[in-house]
Amino acid sequence: MTAQTVQQGDLVTVIGLEVHVQLETETKIFCGCSTAQTDEPNENVCPVCLGLPGALPVLNEAAVEAAVKIGKAIDAEIPEETRFHRKNYYYPDLPKNFQITQYDEPICADGELEVSVEGTRRTITIERAHLEEDPGSLQHVGGGIDTADYTLVNYNRAGTPLMEIVTAPDFRSPSEVRAFLAELEEVLEYLGVFDAERDGSLRIDANLSIIPEAEIDGDDVDEIGEDALAAANRTEVKNISSHKGAEKALAYEETRQKNAIQRGRVVEQETRHWDEARGITVSMRSKEEEKDYRYFEEADLPPLRVSGWKDEIAIPELPTARRERFQDEYGLSEEAASKLTSTKQVADFYEDVAGEFDPDLAATWVADELLGELNYRDMQITDVDDRLEELHRLVELVATDEITAKNAKEVVLRTMLDDGQTPDAIVEAEGLGKTDDGAVEAAVLEAIDENPEAVADYESGDDGAINFLVGQVMQKTGGSADPGDVNQLLRAELDG
């Protein structure tokens, strides 16, 4: 399905993305320096990533493997041979005054990614995805990019392998961009080539144009011809680093451009900086054209050939396919399947639990109870990687009726996450072992005998009175009886 135009008056928003993804490799793309993050500036550097004279690049095989995995995941063409080029421009965080990248022979081309936008599946075209090196990073002291007292340069990031993923101008609203970025990040995480927690791991440049509806023949994005796109001045918004930030930055820029057009002003073709603190875009410079970069072939790197080898590189089941399988195989709702495939770690843990216990019980405990408690604590499942066996044991205690679901959630799980104790230790310390049937039945009879008014209310038709009696039994059993079982026992006794 192709995108539908989202109109405001007689103006249509057109957005294309350039998404820069840091690849998870131990060393940089053209040298042996570590990619590990450190608080010490300019620590992980060498003559290659500092661009010193005479230093020669050597391509990192792990970065190429990651690029091939991404290409397969987005169903792109991966040519037998590709090349690196020099993109020439001066900026303080680029010590060589050029960036090693790929120009007209990228490692991936003509791909696509299917996303869900407001419940409708759409296909976004990915024109190309290519390997390149990351520049260093700038620290603006005393203000933003346009107000800082001075700027410091840290070259630790210089040379970190990047994959630049370039989409067609298929987006018609900032919310669509946010949905695409979320889906892309899920895919990258499943591939094991990306760490969302890493500072600067995902950076977005977005090109936004406003086109008069009169220049569009029909509602289909394919009808927005190249002439209409070329005629519309576009701005490139830089310094976007999150899904939410992309939506906010583009919503601001969309409004700014539409207001300018509706007031008869010309939208300048320029590069703008997203100032997240102020929630605005500010002008940086006029928009460069392709010719300004004076691309030419990188003479210090031979052509890159992946024929044969690329067929040996496997990728895992991706989020969309796994989501659909969870619905078919385990009978889960779309919402539950989406939660349980939000990350590969969550999906793997769910399948581990569902393989031993009832899939619905496993879904409740992983998607609702565990993820809910982790989210409340601003934690991820990766934060409890070393405790998944303990969490599996907690589900087992519930599945085998050794403790009540209420105690498991409200006492055991919360204490596990807060204090680091094991589930069995908490059950023993708190005396949460489930009360045997005889003791529960005795407590039911005592509650009936001690509360004649509640019994009379129930017998006169007040069904809510049963809840009071259930509470009395739960008190007598120290909360270790199952409320559902207690409710059934009370009704059987009172109705019998």
C-alpha positions in Angstrom: 0.0 0.0 0.0 1.3 3.5 -0.8 1.0 6.5 1.4 -2.0 8.7 1.3 -1.6 12.5 1.4 -2.4 14.3 4.6 -3.8 17.7 3.7 -4.1 21.0 5.5 -5.9 23.5 3.3 -4.3 23.2 -0.1 -0.9 22.2 1.1 0.6 18.7 1.4 3.6 17.7 3.5 6.4 15.6 1.9 9.1 14.2 4.1 12.2 12.0 3.3 14.7 10.7 5.9 18.4 10.0 6.2 18.8 7.8 9.2 22.4 7.4 10.6 22.7 4.2 12.6 25.8 3.4 14.6 26.7 -0.3 14.1 27.6 -2.4 17.1 31.2 -3.5 16.5 34.1 -3.7 18.9 36.4 -1.6 16.8 36.0 1.3 14.4 35.3 0.9 10.7 38.8 1.7 9.4 41.1 1.2 12.3 41.5 -0.9 15.5 40.4 1.7 18.0 37.7 0.7 20.4 34.2 1.9 19.9 33.5 1.6 23.7 32.0 4.8 25.2 34.2 6.6 27.7 34.0 9.7 29.7 37.6 10.6 28.9 37.6 12.8 25.7 40.0 11.9 22.8 41.0 8.6 24.5 40.1 6.0 21.8 41.9 7.6 18.9 44.8 6.8 16.6 46.4 8.3 13.5 43.7 6.8 11.2 40.7 8.2 13.0 42.5 11.5 13.6 43.2 11.8 9.9 47.0 12.2 10.3 49.1 12.3 7.2 50.2 8.9 5.9 47.6 6.9 7.9 45.8 4.3 5.8 42.3 2.8 6.4 41.7 -0.9 6.7 38.0 -2.0 6.4 36.3 -3.7 9.4 34.8 -7.1 8.3 32.2 -7.0 11.2 30.8 -3.6 9.9 30.3 -5.1 6.4 28.6 -8.2 7.9 26.2 -5.9 9.8 25.5 -3.9 6.6 24.6 -7.1 4.8 22.3 -8.2 7.6 20.5 -4.8 7.3 20.2 -5.2 3.6 18.6 -8.6 3.9 16.2 -7.3 6.5 14.9 -4.5 4.3 14.8 -6.8 1.3 17.4 -4.7 -0.6 19.6 -5.5 -3.5 23.1 -6.2 -2.4 25.5 -5.9 -5.4 28.4 -8.2 -5.9 30.8 -5.3 -5.8 30.6 -1.9 -4.2 33.1 1.0 -3.6 34.0 3.7 -1.1 34.3 7.4 -1.9 35.5 10.6 -0.3 32.9 13.2 0.5 34.8 16.4 0.8 33.7 19.1 3.3 35.2 21.0 6.2 33.8 20.8 9.7 35.7 20.8 13.0 34.7 17.2 13.9 36.0 15.8 10.6 39.8 16.0 10.9 40.6 14.7 7.4 38.3 17.3 5.8 36.6 14.4 4.0 34.4 11.5 5.1 34.9 8.0 3.7 31.5 7.0 2.6 29.8 5.4 -0.4 28.4 7.4 -3.3 26.9 5.9 -6.4 27.6 2.2 -5.5 26.1 1.6 -2.1 26.1 -1.8 -0.4 22.3 -1.8 -0.3 19.8 -0.3 -2.7 16.1 -0.5 -3.5 14.8 -1.8 -0.2 11.6 -1.4 1.7 10.2 -1.6 5.3 6.6 -2.3 6.1 5.2 -0.3 9.1 1.9 0.1 10.8 0.5 3.7 10.8 -2.7 4.1 12.8 -3.5 0.4 12.3 -2.8 0.4 8.6 0.2 -1.4 7.1 2.3 0.7 4.7 5.4 0.1 2.7 8.2 2.8 2.9 10.7 2.7 0.1 14.4 2.7 1.1 16.3 4.1 -1.8 19.8 3.1 -0.4 21.7 2.2 2.7 25.5 2.6 2.7 28.5 2.3 5.0 30.5 5.3 6.2 32.5 6.6 9.1 31.1 8.7 11.9 32.7 12.1 12.5 33.7 13.2 16.0 31.3 15.0 18.3 31.1 18.7 19.3 30.3 20.0 22.8 28.9 23.5 22.8 29.8 25.2 26.0 27.6 28.0 27.4 24.7 27.6 25.0 23.4 25.9 21.9 25.0 25.7 18.5 24.2 29.3 17.7 24.8 30.8 21.2 27.7 28.8 22.7 30.7 30.7 24.2 33.0 28.1 22.6 33.0 24.5 21.3 35.1 21.5 22.2 35.8 18.6 19.9 35.9 14.9 21.0 37.2 12.5 18.4 36.3 9.3 20.3 33.3 8.8 18.0 35.3 9.5 14.9 35.5 6.4 12.8 32.6 4.5 14.5 30.9 2.5 11.7 27.7 4.1 10.4 25.0 2.8 8.2 23.1 5.7 6.5 19.6 4.6 5.5 17.9 6.9 3.0 14.2 6.7 2.3 12.1 8.0 -0.6 10.0 11.0 0.2 7.1 8.7 1.2 6.0 10.3 4.5 3.1 12.7 4.8 3.2 13.6 8.5 5.6 13.7 11.4 3.6 10.9 13.1 4.3 8.6 10.2 8.0 9.3 10.6 7.9 8.3 14.3 6.2 5.0 13.4 8.8 4.2 10.8 11.7 5.0 13.2 10.2 2.7 15.9 9.8 -0.1 13.4 13.3 0.4 12.0 14.9 0.4 15.5 13.1 -2.9 16.3 14.5 -4.5 13.2 18.0 -3.3 13.9 17.8 -4.5 17.5 16.6 -8.0 16.3 19.6 -8.2 14.0 22.0 -7.5 16.9 23.7 -4.7 15.0 22.4 -1.8 17.1 22.2 -0.7 20.7 19.5 1.9 21.3 20.9 2.7 24.8 24.2 3.9 23.3 24.5 7.7 23.2 24.2 9.0 19.6 23.4 5.5 18.2 20.5 6.9 16.1 20.6 10.3 14.4 18.1 11.6 11.9 18.3 14.2 9.1 14.9 14.9 7.7 14.1 16.7 4.4 10.7 18.4 4.5 8.9 20.2 1.6 5.4 21.7 1.4 3.7 21.2 -2.0 0.5 22.8 -3.1 -2.3 20.3 -3.6 -2.9 21.7 -7.1 0.4 20.4 -8.2 -0.5 16.8 -7.3 -2.5 14.6 -9.7 -4.6 12.5 -7.4 -4.1 11.2 -3.8 -1.4 8.6 -4.4 2.2 9.5 -3.4 3.3 8.0 -6.7 1.5 10.9 -8.5 3.7 13.5 -6.8 6.1 13.7 -9.7 9.7 14.7 -9.7 8.9 18.1 -11.2 6.6 19.0 -8.2 9.2 17.8 -5.7 12.0 19.7 -7.5 10.0 22.9 -7.6 9.4 22.9 -3.9 12.1 24.3 -1.7 12.9 21.9 1.1 14.7 22.3 4.4 17.0 19.7 5.9 16.5 19.4 9.7 19.5 18.1 11.5 20.5 17.1 15.1 17.4 14.8 15.7 18.2 11.9 18.0 15.0 10.1 18.9 11.5 9.0 17.6 9.8 11.6 19.7 12.3 14.3 18.8 11.8 13.6 15.1 8.0 14.0 15.4 8.4 17.2 17.4 11.0 18.7 15.1 9.1 18.0 12.0 5.8 19.2 13.4 7.5 22.5 14.2 9.1 22.7 10.8 5.8 21.7 9.0 4.0 24.5 10.8 6.7 27.1 10.2 6.8 26.4 6.5 3.0 26.3 6.1 2.7 29.6 8.0 5.3 31.2 5.7 3.6 30.0 2.5 0.1 31.1 3.7 1.6 34.6 4.4 3.1 34.8 0.9 6.7 34.3 2.0 9.3 32.1 0.2 10.6 29.1 2.1 14.4 29.1 1.8 16.2 25.9 0.8 18.5 25.6 3.8 19.9 23.3 6.5 18.3 23.9 9.9 19.3 22.8 13.4 16.7 21.2 15.8 17.2 22.9 19.2 15.5 20.3 21.4 15.8 22.5 24.5 13.9 25.4 22.9 11.7 23.2 20.7 12.5 25.1 17.5 14.5 24.8 14.4 17.2 27.5 13.7 18.9 28.3 10.4 22.5 26.9 10.0 23.5 27.4 6.4 22.2 27.2 2.9 21.4 23.7 1.7 24.4 22.0 0.0 23.9 20.3 -3.3 25.5 17.0 -4.3 28.1 18.7 -6.5 29.4 20.7 -3.5 30.9 17.6 -1.9 33.2 16.8 -4.9 32.8 13.0 -4.5 35.6 10.9 -5.9 36.7 7.3 -5.4 38.6 6.4 -2.2 42.0 5.4 -3.6 43.2 3.8 -0.3 40.4 1.1 -0.3 40.0 -1.5 -2.9 36.5 -2.4 -4.3 34.4 -4.3 -1.7 33.2 -7.7 -2.9 30.7 -9.7 -0.9 29.7 -12.3 -3.5 29.2 -15.8 -2.0 29.9 -14.6 1.5 26.7 -12.6 1.7 24.7 -15.8 1.2 26.3 -17.3 4.3 25.2 -14.4 6.5 21.9 -15.4 8.2 19.4 -13.1 9.9 16.9 -14.0 12.6 13.1 -14.0 12.4 12.2 -10.3 12.2 9.6 -8.5 14.4 6.7 -8.4 12.0 7.0 -12.1 11.1 7.4 -13.1 14.8 4.4 -11.0 15.7 2.2 -12.8 13.2 3.5 -16.2 14.3 2.8 -15.4 17.9 -0.8 -14.7 17.0 -1.2 -17.9 14.9 0.8 -20.3 17.1 -0.1 -19.0 20.6 -3.5 -17.5 19.9 -2.5 -14.1 21.2 -4.2 -10.8 20.4 -2.4 -8.3 18.1 -1.8 -6.0 21.1 -0.3 -8.8 23.2 1.9 -10.0 20.3 3.1 -6.5 19.7 4.2 -6.1 23.4 5.9 -9.5 23.4 7.9 -8.8 20.2 8.9 -5.3 21.2 12.5 -6.5 21.6 14.2 -9.8 20.7 15.0 -10.4 24.4 11.3 -10.1 25.4 10.2 -12.4 22.6 12.8 -15.0 23.4 11.9 -15.0 27.1 8.2 -15.3 26.3 8.8 -18.3 24.1 10.9 -19.9 26.8 8.0 -19.5 29.4 5.3 -20.4 26.9 7.1 -23.6 26.0 6.6 -24.9 29.5 3.4 -23.2 30.7 0.1 -22.0 29.3 0.8 -19.4 26.6 -2.0 -17.1 27.9 -0.5 -17.3 31.4 3.0 -16.7 30.0 1.7 -13.7 28.0 0.0 -12.1 31.1 3.1 -12.5 33.2 5.7 -11.3 30.6 3.7 -8.6 28.7 1.6 -7.2 31.5 3.2 -8.0 34.9 6.9 -8.1 34.2 7.1 -5.4 31.5 4.7 -3.2 33.5 6.9 -3.4 36.6 10.0 -2.8 34.6 8.5 0.2 32.9 7.4 1.7 36.2 11.1 1.5 37.3 12.4 2.9 34.0 14.1 -0.5 33.4 14.4 -2.7 30.4 14.5 -6.5 30.2 18.2 -6.2 29.5 18.6 -4.9 33.0 17.4 -8.3 34.4 19.2 -10.5 31.8 21.0 -12.4 34.6 17.7 -13.1 36.5 15.5 -14.6 33.8 15.7 -18.0 35.4 14.4 -16.5 38.7 11.5 -14.8 36.8 10.8 -18.1 35.0 10.6 -19.7 38.5 8.1 -17.1 39.6 5.7 -18.0 36.7 6.2 -21.6 37.7 5.1 -20.9 41.3 1.9 -19.3 39.9 1.3 -22.0 37.3 1.6 -24.8 39.9 -0.7 -22.9 42.4 2.1 -22.7 45.0 1.3 -19.0 45.5 -1.5 -16.8 44.4 -1.2 -14.5 41.4 -2.0 -11.5 43.6 0.9 -12.3 46.0 3.2 -13.2 43.1 2.7 -9.8 41.5 2.2 -7.4 44.5 4.8 -9.0 46.8 7.2 -11.4 45.1 7.8 -9.7 41.8 8.1 -6.2 43.2 10.4 -7.4 46.0 12.5 -9.3 43.5 13.0 -6.1 41.4 13.5 -3.8 44.3 15.7 -5.9 46.6 17.2 -8.5 44.4 15.9 -11.5 46.3 14.9 -14.8 44.7 11.2 -15.8 44.5 11.6 -18.8 46.8 13.3 -16.8 49.5 10.6 -14.1 49.4 7.8 -16.7 49.6 9.4 -18.3 52.6 10.3 -15.1 54.4 6.8 -13.6 53.9 4.9 -16.9 54.5 3.2 -16.7 51.1 2.9 -20.4 50.5 -0.7 -21.2 49.4 -3.0 -22.3 52.2 -4.1 -25.9 51.8 -7.8 -26.6 50.9 -8.8 -27.7 54.4 -7.6 -24.5 56.0 -9.3 -22.3 53.3 -12.6 -24.2 53.8 -12.3 -23.7 57.6 -11.7 -20.0 57.1 -14.8 -19.8 54.8 -17.0 -21.3 57.5 -15.6 -19.0 60.2 -16.2 -15.9 58.0 -19.8 -17.0 57.4 -20.4 -17.6 61.1 -18.8 -14.3 62.2 -20.6 -12.1 59.7 -24.3 -12.8 59.8 -25.2 -9.3 58.5 -23.2 -9.8 55.3 -24.6 -13.3 54.9 -28.2 -11.8 55.2 -27.3 -9.1 52.6 -26.1 -11.7 50.2 -29.2 -13.9 50.7 -31.4 -10.9 50.1 -29.8 -10.4 46.7 -26.9 -8.0 47.4 -24.3 -9.8 45.4 -21.6 -7.3 46.4 -21.7 -8.6 50.0 -19.7 -11.6 48.8 -16.7 -9.4 48.3 -16.7 -8.4 51.9 -16.8 -12.1 52.9 -13.9 -12.9 50.5 -11.9 -10.1 52.2 -12.6 -11.7 55.6 -11.3 -15.1 54.4 -8.3 -13.5 52.8 -7.4 -11.8 56.1 -7.8 -15.1 58.0 -5.4 -16.9 55.5 -2.9 -14.1 55.4 -3.6 -13.4 51.7 -2.3 -16.9 50.8 -5.7 -18.2 49.5 -6.8 -17.7 45.9 -9.5 -15.0 45.8 -11.3 -16.8 43.0 -11.3 -20.1 44.8 -12.6 -18.4 48.0 -15.4 -16.7 46.0 -16.5 -20.1 44.7 -16.3 -21.8 48.1 -18.4 -19.0 49.7 -21.1 -19.2 47.0 -21.2 -23.0 47.2 -21.7 -22.8 51.0 -24.2 -20.0 51.0 -26.2 -21.3 48.0 -26.2 -24.9 49.2 
